[in-house]
Amino acid sequence: MSGKLHSLGQIDRRWLYLTLAATLSVTLMIGPLFPDVPSAFTRPVFDSIENLEPGTPVLVSLDYSPYSAPDIEPTAEAVTRHLLLRGARPVFVSLFFDGNNMYQRLRQQVIDRDFPQLEEGRDWAVLGYKAGGRMVINALNQDLSAMYTADLRGVPLDSLTALGGMRRLGDFPLIVAFSSGTPGLQEWILYGGDPTGTPVAGGCTAIGMPEYLAYFPGQLVGLLGGLKGASEYEAALAAGYPDRDFPRRAGRAMGPQTVAHVLILAFLVLGNLAYLRRPRREGRST
């Protein structure tokens, strides 16, 4: 056995890369869906939306760009599906200049495909991007019309049924911010949720999650971090609405990622075992 382990230490590293590439290729073709369950960070977000009354407006801020979309967009898709399933009325805004483009992608991939019977202005509204970061939030605390007089189509706010009489940020029962940087989730917590008392839930990139954990659970209802958070939310949706066969974009993406991590860990274990089981004479020469 020691001889076999020793021979593993002599393998050309290119074979390891080839094995990893081949394994990932097969996994991507198969598309396995591993079981997942909501964590303590994910469950409060799901429950907060599940407890909303039909017709409730919810402010949704899309504060990310195409660069970070692969990590955070599946979260925005899953939460938007849940809001529309509950009959809530998402009101989309953005502090990122790419926010309007991110909304268009979200509409194509979720609203138009899964909820074609819904109507813009009645079942959801899009106020869009405004420059200014936290100053935008401060203005919304006073009056929505301080920053927005109409939606992206030019329809006046008073004509948008989806707003449901919301006049300022504090009128909303929930703020959901999907953030990949600044301005984003931190600004919504400090300048939106804290002054008005409005609960804030968030989604972020996986690498940005530690930054926001300090706000949970006091100032943050829940936090969906990267593909893992999105996968957990998709699993909660699948369990809560088994009659709806929604795409599991994050869940499918977690399969290759999980297999790659397991394979790398296996290489590390075998490599260390090969090193520890070297012949004693070779160890002295080195």
Phi, psi and omega in degrees: 000319180297325179295320179295317179296321179297320180294331177298327180291347181262000182292136176296131184299339179295331175293326177294316178297320179295318178297317179296316180297317181295318180297316179295322179298315179295318181296320179295323179289320181285320180064055182293148178242101181281146179297146180215154179225149180295137177275180178293342177274328184275318186303318180297327178294313180300314182295323180298318179285323180297331182272001178289144174283144176304139181090001182282124175286140178229128179281125181238119182252124181260087186254061178211169185237172177304330181300320182258000183303320181301332183270331188243338182298321177301328177294314179299322179295313182296316181292321178297318176301316182295317179301314182288326175298321180283354182081009175288164184241096179293136177244108189272129172228178178199144173257357179258141182294341176272002187300321180295322176292322178294325176296318181299320176296317180297320179296315181296318188276340184237297190293306183294326184278317187261340183225059184294342181281347183279158186235130177295138183094330178258312183259342172202162180224153180232106177271330170089194187278140170224135179280149176133349177059234185295336177294327175297315180296318178300321179292320179294332176299330181272313184192131178300324183290350176293334179244331184232125173256343180204168176276186183297337179274351183093008179281128181301150182303322182296342181266000183267105179298330183298334180289336175056034179084006178292124182249337181212170185300322181293348178282338182284139178281346183201140171245131176239119183241127176255114194232137173240011181171212182241132358283153182185226188301318181300319179294321179294325178291308189284323186251350178249299184291313184297311182291328185262344184079009180282128178299141180238129172243153185218157170232143183212173174289159181298320182288339180269354185300317180302330181296328186261352182296336179295339181270353182259135003261004186294306183258355183228124181298312182195170185217128178252111186258112173060203181296328181296314178297320178294320179297319177296320180292320176299321178295320178295321177296317180297322179287323182280335182227069185295343180278350180252121183262078180277153175299144177251067185300311181290319180300318178293323181290333180289337181299300178301323180296317180295315180298318180298317180295317180297318181295318179297319177297322178296319177299318180297317180296313181296321179296319179291321177297319179297322179293317183289333183261018176299151173301141185299326181294320179294324180296324180290322182293330180274000000 
